[in-house]
Amino acid sequence: MSDLGSRLGPQGRALLHGGESDYPKATPQELDFLINDLRFPKPGTTIQTVLGYLYNYIPYIKHEHNLRLVIASFLNNPLCFGHQAPPMEQNYLILEVFKLITDKKLKISQPTLTIRNYYEVILTELTNFVSFNPTANSWKILPILSGLFLSNELRDQLYTEVSYLDYGWFFSDWDNKAKSLFKKALGLSISPSHSDNIINLSLLSFAVIFKKTENVEEYSGQVPSSFIIPKLVELIILNPEDSSAVIFKFFHLDPRDTQSMDIIQKEISQKPVIKHINKLSFLLEAYFQTLKLDSSSFEIVMDSLLKILDFNRRLCHNTQSSLFNSKGSTLDANPVHSVFWRSLKSLLFSEIIIFQGILTRFFSASRPSFFNLFGRRDLGRFESQYKQIALKILHSLYYVHFVMLSIGQGGFDSYNFVYYLTSELAHNSGIGFENLTMSLIGDYREVNLYPDVINSDYIAASKVLFVLGLWENYLQSKKANQIFIKEKIFGLAMDLADDRKYKEGDVVEAAHSVVLFCFANSTTNNTHETFAYVRLLLGQFPSRLSSHQLNIAIETLGKKLLSNPVQYLDEGYKDSAEEFIAFIYTEAEKTIPGQSIDTKQVIQSEISDPVAGSIAPEYEFAKRTTAGTSREAIIQALINLIPYFPLTHFTSWLDRIWELVKSSTPEEAEYLITTLWKALSENMDMNRVELGVRWWYEMRGMPETVKEVPARKEARL
């Protein structure tokens, strides 16, 4: 169109710059040049050039006839709508340009064709065009209608809301007619007779206007979901140039290259699928929910999940071997890093939407009417299918967990729904869950558990964290296999909890939680493992573990061991309970008084007189609820075991604890006495309460009137 200005003459140039000729007889002749270029583009003309003509002309057209001519000519443009459809990415621009044209038309202040006539003419032309040849022409109108629909918000702001009587009924009627036309055309456009370029353009045009409250099957008509779902999966993740797979282009960029951002903008960020990834995922979610509960539908779901799994695996492995594999990537000031992580977050969110659709289908089918419709054998088959589906989803989440860690799970309700539901379903799969988790953490090809790797490789650590999280949930399930726990989980978790080898704090803490659940849910007591773990805990306190974490851990172990002690025949102790209490007592006894947990500074370097003499009848309990020194924390851990002390040695152990309190600093003693009273007065059976209270008042001479002690705060290790 570069030479069009010279060919149009004065009136034509006026039209080119925003208006039409004031001479009606000359206008069609001038528009002929535009129409000629639309119908018979010269060599070198591109789709972008054609759409540029439309954007510069259509908003300023004054006469209905001229708008009809322009729209009709465009619909016959061989570049956009020839016998062989161009790549989807090029024709997608039709959608964006018609939104821009309509936005411009809605805002224009010059006297032009009325808004009513503008909408009426376009809808009439599109309707007639489809009617002329529905099979060949339907797909061509979809991006045009989608562009107009996307302007509805601006349209309603400027017209409907301002003057509902003038525009409300008109636009409501127009929307209904346009939506009906869109549905008719869409059903004819997403058929096997069309090329992938046409199908993809049609699905994208549909996705950008689809609302979750709508019935997706009303749009696609007789086209089965079994055909549409694979096409959507391919559009979202498989096509190397048009799908989310363009993200892999990040791995060929140098974040330090100043031209990288230009490449990202052109080859990644502006790609239609990337721009509308969430809308495409909502559409796919809706189609998954329409599938019947039969074997063919199950195959469609599993095939889709396998493709997503393969995509996530490749994405994870590529990221792991790239410059983006660092924990601080999400905070990196480098713009390439920032765009990369934003792209991954958007991708993760879209996948969660898809998984949610698959799982929601199961729930919608699990209502009472569903159980009345199918027999017990069918229900068993469906449950088996969903266990397999759950395992595949968890496997996919494993590979994108490094993205999840950068976001944070809190508040991400859709992710939590998918994660916890699939975890629960997977637990019921028995050997399937066990084999999956061991392959994810025990297979050297997936994760190298060598400490130097976990300490320096963010994505390797994220994989380990994901499996530890699965195990933590599994250990709280009634389906947990004791043999699997003992032979597989415990040893790995114990090793990962050792901070002398593993320095990644999140991994160490997660491993501790798994170990504690192993002890809590074990049906047997292994004193050797228990004491080994207590030594590990004490070695990490207070440098890594807080006083709360230490207390929770020791109480968990003590409760388990003291409730069912192992009897000794030739040991120095009567049983494992007595040995355990003595072990903690010895650790407390040798802990230096006054050593602050936070600063490692001594509160009071010299201890003068025993503390017991300073306890007056008017004694008030300490206001502190958290241990401030190492000695306080370890003695408190021993005090918390009092409810489980054997009755035969109950008061004698209280006497020994009292000696520990007396040999502490005054500040520590005040806190420990508070903790001691709390243990004696709460959460014990009647026999121990009677012994404890009598010891408190009669043997120690503590005051009969005491102030209420604040409840102890618990912390999860």
Beta strands, then each sheet from edge to edge (+ up, - down):
end
